[in-house]
């Protein structure tokens, strides 16, 4: 039985262009009728195309499929599928990490809003970070541009990170810095190199809280004055720059509103004798 290209396309539910592609790659070999110049495909051609569809549903691309169907020997076919198995396992791992990250993000959104303006003492987690912006100016140094592009690949596992220098907290200055941070579990997962300007940040005892900043260019050290009040009320001595992360940015009452989690390092109380 002979079939025109439109018939084959209808039987298999694929486009004539895809059939022509596989013909160009030598997967199928239709016979041209000299009388009318039509190409005719036989049952074997359709079988080969069914094989191609079978490979397609494993996630192979059309070029890979053409190679498998027209060139692969037994050993090469096995290698192709072993490579695909590794690729799928990596994809599963990434999807599991994304699911975990989404759940953590939802938890962080809930906790940040419920903790606005409140303070407690807790240790910060270990992480790495780098700074690429001070106040409103980005560092456009070529080396840092390359680092920025590399770290953007870590999204959404990296986080928007800020620091407020200790002297800006009490001196009335508006200085602050922005960059990205990455938890240690992801540093190992992605094999991130930790060298300047990337720095390791150890766990520290901190006053922990959350705040909002409403409107464009309104972020300021003054947003955490309430934490300084808490430190004074509880005789806690500040011992470093405030730091934290943007939890999320949303629109509330028609204005852009950022929710932030913040940590302010304090001196560790002396252990009792």
N, C-alpha and C positions, 0 to 999 in steps of 0.2 A: 504494500500500500504506500502511495506517495502523498505527501501533504505539502500544501503551500505554506509560506511563512506565517500568513494570517491564521491558518488553521492550527499550526503548532502553537502560536501565541495564545489562541483561545483555549486549546487543550490544557496548557500548562499555566495559564494566567500570568504570563510574562510579556514584556514588550518586544515587538519585532527588532528594535534597536539592540536589545540585550542578546537576542539570537544572532544578529549580525556580528556583534562583538565576539561571541564565542566561535563564530565561523572564522573570523579574522585570526583568532588565536589557535585555530586548528582543532577545536573540540568537536565540531560537527563539520561534515563535508557534504553539503547538498549537491545534487546533480542539476546542472542547468539544461533546460530543454531548448535546443537550438531553434525550434519552431516558433516559440513565443518568448524566449529569453527568461522564463520563470525559473526560479529555484525550487526544487522539490526535495523534501526531507523524507527519509524513511524511518521505520520503526527504531532502528539502531540510533539514529540521530536523536530521536525523542528520549530514548533510554539514557544517552549521554547527558542530555539536558536535565533529566530527572536527577542524575547523579550530581550535577552542578547545584541544583536546588537543595539537595541533601546536604552538601558541603556548606551552602549558604546559611543554613539554619544552625550550623555550629558557630557562626559568626565570622567566617572567612570572607574577605573582600573579593570582588570579581576578578581581580588580577591573580590573587592567590588561587582562586577556584580554577581559573583557566590553566594555571601552571600544574595544579594537582591533576586535573582531568586529562591534560595532554602530554605531560612530561614526567610526572613522578613515578619512580619505581617503588617496589615494596618497602625498602628501607627509608626512602625519602618520604613516603606517605606516613610511615610511623613517626618520623621525626617532626613532620608538620603537625601532627596531632599531639605529640608530646609538648611542642612549643605552645600550641593553642591551650593545652591544659594548664601550663604555667601562667599564661596570659589571663585565663579565667580565674585562677586562684588569686592572682594579684588584684584583679578587679573585685573579687569577693572581699578580699581584705580591705580594699579601699572603701567599698560600700559599707562594710561593718564599721569602719572608723567614722565615716560620714554619719551613720545612724547614731553612733555614740556621741558624736559632736553635736548633732541636732538635739538630742536629749539633754546634754549638758547646757546647751544654749537656752533651751526652754527653762531649765531649772535656774540658770543665772538671771534670766529676765525676771522671773518670779521673785527670786531672792533680792535682787537689786532694788526693785520698786518697794518691797516690803521693808527694806532696811534704810530708806532715805532718812538722813538726818540723825540716825542712831549710831552709837559707837560701841565697840567692844574690843577686847584685846585678843589677838590671835596671831599665829605665825603665818607669814606669807609662804607660798610655795616657791620652790626653786624654779628658775626659768632663765632663758637667755633673752637679750634684747639689743637693739641698736637704735640710734637716734638719726633721723634724716631731716628733721625740721626744727628750727628754733623760732619761737613766736610765729610769725607769718612767712618765714623764709625757708624754703627747701634748700638743702645742700645739693648742688648740681654737679659735684665733682664726678668725673667719669667712673672712678672706682666705685663710688657709692651708687651711681645709676645702675651699674651692673648688679650690685648687691640688692638693690630695690627690686629689679626684675626677677632675680632668683627667689627672693622672699615672697613675691606675689604668687609664686607657684605653690606656696605652702598654704594659701587660703583654702578653706576656711579654718584651718587649724591654727594659724597665726592670729594674733589679736592686735588691734590698734592700741598703742601704748603711749602713756604720757608720764612726764616727770615735772615736778615743780621744785626748783632748788630751795634748800632750807632757808637761805637768806631772803628769798622772795616771799616766804610765808609770813615773815614778821616785819620786813623792811618796806612794805608798800609797793615793791616793784611788781611788774606784771609778767616777769619772765616765766617761760615754761618751754618744754620741748616735747616733740612727738616722734614716734617711730613705730616699731613692731616688736612684739614679744612672742615667744614660743615656749610652751611647756616642755619639760625635760623628756617626757614620754615621746614627744614628736621629734625632738632633737635626735634621739636614737633611731626612731622609725625612718626618718628621712636622711640620716647620716649628715646632719648639718655641721659644718666646720665652725668651731668657736675660736675666732681670733679677731683682733681689732679690725673694724669698729664694733664687732659683735662681742658682747660681754656676758659673762655668767653672773647671775644675781642670786646670791645665797638666800636661804630662808632666814627671816628676821622677825623678831617680836615687834608687832605694830599695833597702832590704833587702826581699826578697820571700820570703814563706813561706806556710804554711797550718797551721791548728790546728783542734781540735774543742772544743765546749762541750757538756757532758753534763748534762741535767736542766733543769728549769724555773728561770728566773731565776738561772742560774749564770754567765752571760756576764760577763767581768771583764777588766780590763787585765792581770791577772796571767797570763792565757793566753798573752801574748806576752813574758813575761820572758826566754824563751830567745833571743828576737831581740835583746834588750838585751845579753845575755851575748855573743852573736855580735858585736855592734857593739863591745863593749869588747875582745874578743879580737883584733879586726882593726883597732883604732884608728880606728873610724868614728864621726863626730860626727853625732848626731841633729839634724835641722833642721826639725822640723815634727810635726804630729799624725799618728799612725798612722791608716790608713784601709783600707777593704776592703769585701768583699761576702760575703753569705751565699751559698754555692754551693748547698747543699741542706740539708734537714732530714729526717732519717730516724729510724726506731726501731731501736735496737740493744740487745740484752739487756734488752728491755722498757723502755728509757728513751729519751726524745727526745734526739737527738744532732744538733747543728748542725755542718756543715763550712764553714769560712771560709777565704777567701783574703785575705791581709793584705799591706800595703805600709807600710814605715816610711821616710820621707824622710831622706836623709843629705846632708851637704855634699858637693858635687862636688869631687873631689881637684883640686888645682892642676895645670895642665899643666906638664910639664917644660920648663925653659928651653932 
